[in-house]
Amino acid sequence: MELDSHAEDLASDLGVDKEEVKADLKNLVEYSVPIDEAKGSLRRKYGDGSSAGSSTPSARNLGDVTPDDGSVTVTGVVLTAGERSIRYQGDDQVIVEGRLADETGVIDYTAWEDFGLSPGETITAGNAGVREWDGEPELNLGESTSLSFVDESLDVDYEIGGDAQLAELQTGDRAVSIEVSVLECERRTIDGRDGETEILSGVFGDESGRLPFTNWDPAPEIEDGGPVRIENAYVQEFRGVPEVNVSAFSTVSALEREVDVGADATTMEIGDAVRTGGIYDVEIVGNLIAVRDGSGLIQRCPECYRVIQKGQCRTHGDVDGVDDLRVKAILDDGTGTVTVVLDDDLTEDVYDGTLEDALEQAREAMDQEVVADTIRERIVGREYRVRGHLSVDDYGANLDAETLEESADDPTTRARAFLEEFGADAEATEVDL
Ligand SMILES: [Zn+2]
């Protein structure tokens, strides 16, 4: 919502002049006060008679808080509390994020002030703002929140602390603790919000799976290859998949024990995989029903490496394209479809030729589309098992393939997979198959 409509809402709620409210609101927002909090404090200033946002909101069970609540008073146990720095309206601000639980439920919170929250403590937050995030209510603890520590500890069904396995992590998770091996790690210079800065990026693994990471303040324990224990990491989406973020506020320590990395990717139905919104490492099996345009022999911009049409890059204009091979193919398993993207190596495999062969074929035919046609003939209609990184966005679901193999269409394999899925002891039945 724009400032204007916030001001209008407030003015009509409070029965005061809109311009006056808007000027006050603008002032507070310029001082980096979150909008909900700014509205709360104006409600108090102008003496709100209504219940929403009044200075003494009623006590609520966490399970009953809804995004429609203006502000609430709640009591709960701090499950996690992780500091991180964000840029809010032009300024760096340290916030604390985590989860709060009582007997009825659990809720995410953001604390804009340093209340000294730590896991295991029971608190009462008076006049905590409620905002909506992804359809769920979240608590905002700010200047207008009165926070007190309660001696009597609540007994909750949730685990205190943020210990998690990689496979459980989801975009939006905060204050998580993980124990991982560092599978890949490289130091890179990026153009950050404060100029050039060095970061580490790579892939973590644990017993449950693998996830990419960014370490914003390079930790030697990670660069040395681990294994490491990381406390207070957060998960953010990057290029459509969840990524572990290790910040300057995270604690990284070398682990004594080894961390085994699960070698198998989870095999999922396409429909289920797409509904997760993105998975770093997943395996799907389906029929390859079409090879899309933009496959086969293509040209990329030498600057940005994006695919170009007729020598024109959308960003860099007229460029000398670099020849490359790729395939974008649609895989369908009856539950959904994804576009599987094959890089140059995998494309050479399915084309059964090199880039030079493709250029030669295109020269002879005086048409580069013949390369895509050849690939089409070879792969459409066959069943493939593909493993890679699934990202889902407004344009659809893409699976960047790491491996692709024609699915052994062998009844024994299928029967075994079927039995495993239903919990039968595959080993015991193997003789019969
Ligand atoms: Zn370009």
Residues whose N, C-alpha, C, O or C-beta is under 5 A from the ligand:
A	BS01	ZN	C301 E303 C304 C313 T315 H316
